[in-house]
Amino acid sequence: MRLRSITLAAVAILALAAPAAALASQTYSDTSRGTEYYFTSTDGRFTGTASGSLPGAWNASLQHTKLCLSCTPTATITGGSMQLATSLHGTPTLVTGSFSGGTVQVINKGANCTNQTFAVHGLLSKVGPDGGTGTFNATLTHHRTSILGTCVIYAATVAGTINLTF
């Protein structure tokens, strides 16, 4: 009987503690700006700054299916990672996450070698120390010009939001 009482008390404590732990997660929202410093038809790498709940410097590596400007979506995100160097509760912290899905969709194809724009919607998992979730949403602009009749991307910028829950 005493063992049963102890077991019931332990179960009750765990039941009360579990919702408290779930409530301890917090959502952090930042605006982000940056550049795409490397890309292929299946990979994009970005860096920039975040301002908001977790201000700091971020870096993201996004793997995706081959870009198809006539397809919807233009590409599907298949993997990658994100890092945010910030301060959490006054302590310098590196928050990391993994891209677990999402899409890249062309907004403007850039007729006649004008700028191209894409909507990037990345889903993040394994965020922070407790394996939280998040989103990376941005507009990617390929800045283009014609040089000797060839359309050249001379810069690429991103602007959007980073939302992390952990």
Summary of the structure (lengths in Angstrom):
residues: 166
radius of gyration: 21.1
end to end distance: 40.5
largest distance: 89.0
contacts: 492
relative contact order: 0.18
helix: 15%
strand: 65%
